[in-house]
Amino acid sequence: MKKSTRALVGMVGLDLVVIIGAWWMVEQTRSGAWNAPDPAASISMITTTAGMIVGVVTAVLLLAFVMHRRAGN
């Protein structure tokens, strides 16, 4: 597998892990399994943080993809 393809597969994989983890945390908060003083604020914090992580992972691995493509990998 080319390094550029590996970067794209890694990006999708890491993004899915973060999104599934955020979904699970939101569901735990929503169902009451996790005690939160303000569930709406907690859910907002979870989704904001997950969105930032997905953005950073995507930006870094897309940059890696472009650099590997330029190098011929």
C-alpha positions, 0 to 999 in steps of 0.5 A: 500500500502506498504511503499516500493511500495509508494516510487517507485510510488512517485519516478515515479510521481516526475520524471514525474512532473520534466520531463514534467515541463522541457519539457514545459519550453524548448517548451516555450523557443523554441517557443519564448514565453519566451524571452531569450538572448541565447535560446540554453544556456537557453535550456541547463541550463533547461535540465541540471537542470532537469536531476540533479533533476531527479537524486537526486529524483531517488537516494533518493527514491531508497534508501528509497525503499531499506531501507523499503524492508529491514525493511519488509515494 
